[in-house]
Amino acid sequence: MTSTDTWKKMDQWTWREFAALLALEFVFVIFVIKFAVQSLYEQWLSNTLYSGTLTGLTIAIVLLLGIYLVALRPQKLSWTEVGLKGFPAKDWWRIVLWTLMLIVLSVGAVYLTSLLGNTVDNSKTESLKQSVTVFTILIGVVSAGIVSPIYEEIFYRGFIFRWLRTRVSMSWAIVISSLIFTAAHYPTMNAMPVNFISGVVLAWTYERTGSVVPGMIVHGVFNTIAVLLTALG
């Protein structure tokens, strides 16, 4: 077994760490941060773009702290255990390919969704459309193109997908982790098809490279393009 493949076969975690981090996401993040805390941010800032961005930063801090305190620190593990490491230069062409694949598949999903009368807008994109400036575009890019890809790839692919990958088949690990990733984006229901497709492509990216960094790049480029199209479209 090569060192590249070791992460697919074993880890030092149990059901307790998996359940604790799922509870952190689906109880604390969704019900406390996305509802209670974000409402406070909205009252404080009176702007859904700013409050949504601050909410995203809060979620990033909470989930990364959760990974550290629940999965890494007790076992004296480094961040490389959740895929935060380098990758071969030869994978750059794959990153371009996976980015294009994600764009094409997502455009198809958006088109099919639009036929049903739905869009993939959320409060932040709606707010961005209403006030398009260099500053608001920059906020959107930093939030969606940098912050979200970093913590989501570490949490959903680096831990969730890896934990599943060592216990079920690759296909089931991709599907289950993608469903978890999709459900975590509640209550943005109309964007869930794109979220599921993103989860599949990004899990496959981690599967092939053993690093979450390529997924961060794919995720970041995709989200940045989405922000720019929202702002300039």
N, C-alpha and C positions, 0 to 999 in steps of 0.2 A: 504494500500500500504506500503510495507516494504521500509526501507531506501535503501536496495540493488536495488530495482526496480525503485526508484524515478527517477534516471537518464534516464530511458527509456521512461518516460512519459512527462517530462517537462525540459526546460532549460530557461535561461534568454536572449537568443540571438534572432536576427531577420535575415531576408534575407540579411541585410547590412553586418553583420559580415561574413556570409557564402560567399557572393559574393566578399568581400574584400580579404578574405584569398584564395579563388580560383584564383583571379586575381594575387595575390602575387605569387602563384605557377606557373600558366600557362602563365603569362606575364613576370613578373620580373625574376623568377627563370629560366624558360626555355629559354627565349630569351636574357636575360642580363647575367645571371651567366653561364648557360651551354654553351653558344656560345661565347659571348664577353669576359667575365671574365676568363673562362677556357682557351681560346686562349692565353690570356696574361700569365696565369700560365704556359702553355706549352712552350711559348717563354722564360719565365724566368727560368724554371726548366729543360727544354729539356728532360722530362721524363713523359710519360703518366700516369704511376702509381702514381708518386708524385703529378702531377698536378690534376689528378682525385681525389686523396685523399684530397687535399686542396680544390678542388671544393666542394666535399661532406661536408667538415667541414664548408665551407662558407654557403652552402644551409641549413645546420643544424642550424647555428646561425640565419640566416634570417627568417626561418620558425618558430623557437621557439620564436624569438623576435616578429614575427607577431602574434602568438597566444597570447603572453603576452599583447602586446599593443592594439590589436584589440578585443580579446575575454575576457581577464581576467581583466586587469587593469581598463578599463572604468566602469566595473560592480563591481569592488572591490572583485573579485573572486579569490580563491586559485587554485593551480595546481590540486587539487583533482577533480575539475570540469571537467577536461579533463582526468580523470582516473588515475592520478598519485597517487596511494594509495596502501595499502597492500591488501593481499588476503588470504583467509583461507588456512591453511596447507593441507587440504584435496584435494585442487586443484592441488597439485604437480603431482599426478598420471595422471591427465588430461593433464597437460603440457607435460609429456612424450608421452602420446597418441597422442596429437595434433602435436607434433614434428614429430613423426613417420608417421602420416597421411600426413603431408606436404611433407616429404621426398619421400614417396611412390608415391603420386600424381604427384609431380614434376618430378620424374624420368620417370614416364609414359609420361608426357608432353614433356620432353626432347627427349625421344625415338621417339615419333610421329613426333616431329619437325625435328629430324635428318633424318627421312625417306623422308622429303621434301627437304633435302639438306641444312638445316640451322643448326647453332649451337647457343648456348646462351652465347657466349663470348662477351665481350665489350673491350674497349680500355685498361681498368685497368687490366683485366684478361689476355689479350694478352701480356701486358707489364710484368706482373708477371711471365708468362710462359717463357719469354725471359731472365729473370734474377731472378732465384730462389735462394734466400739466406735467412738466418734466419731473417735478417732485413726486406727484402721485404715481407716475409710471415707475420711478426709481423705487418707491416703497413697494409697489407690486412685484417688481423684479426681485428685490432683496427677499421679500417674504416668500413668494412662490418659487423663485428660481434658485434660492440659496438656502434659506432656513429650513423650509419644508423638506427638500431632498436630503439634507444632511440627517435630520433626526428620523425621518420616515424610513430611509434606507437602513439605518442602524437598527431601529426598533423592529420594523416589519420584515425585512430581509435578513439582517444580521443576526437577530435573535429568533423571531417567530418562525421564519422559513427554515433557518438552520435547525431549530429544535425539532420541527416536524420532519425535516429531511433525514435526521438520524433514526427516526422511528417508523416512518411510513415510506412508501415508494416516492420517487421524485415527482411523478405526476400528481399524486394526491397532495404532496407537500406544496406544490405550486398552486393547485386549486384551492386548498383549504386556506393557505396564507393569503391568497388573493381575495377570497371571500371575507376574511377577517379585515383585510385592508379596506375593502369596499364598505363593510359595515361600520368601520371606524369613521367614515366620512358622513355618517348620519348627522344632521337631517337633510343634506343636499341630495335628495333622492334622485333627481333627474340627471345627475352626473355619475350615478353608480355604474352604468355600462362602461364608461370611459375609465372609471377607477378600477374596475375588475380587469379590463384589458391591460391597464398600466401595471397592475399587480402581477399579472402573468408574465409580461415582457420583462419586468424588473427582477422577478424571481429567477427567470431563465438567465438573465444577465449575471446574477450572483452565482447561479449553478455553474455557468461556464467559466467564470473568472476566479471564483473563490474570494472575491473582494467586493465590498459594497461601494467602493469609489467609482467604478464604471457605471453602476446604477445611479449614483448621485449625479454623474455627468449627464446621462440620458434623461433622467428625471428633471434635472435643472434646465437643460436646453428645451425640453418639451414644455415645461411650465412657463419658461421665459417667452417662448414663441406664443403661447396662449395668452399671456398678459399683453404682449405687444399687439396681437390681433384684436384683443378686446378693446384696448385703448385707441388704436388707430383705425379699427374697422367701422 
